[in-house]
Amino acid sequence: MATLLVRGVDEALVRRLREQAVANGRSAEAEHRAILAQALGGTDRLSFAEVLSSMPDVGQDADFERIQDTGEAARVFD
């Protein structure tokens, strides 16, 4: 990832950025990235939250429960 340094930004603009970041539950840096991505069309990479939200809501909780193995295979580290 690249680093972007922006000099000479008006204090009022920085204050508004911080206020908007708080309102969106992000850091000022994350808000800055989001604004740039929105203005410039974003990236081809999905965020972790986007990947999770795109997963289908299927199955029951029991389908994903861990099965405890009590046989010989369970003692591989003894």
Beta strands, then each sheet from edge to edge (+ up, - down):
end
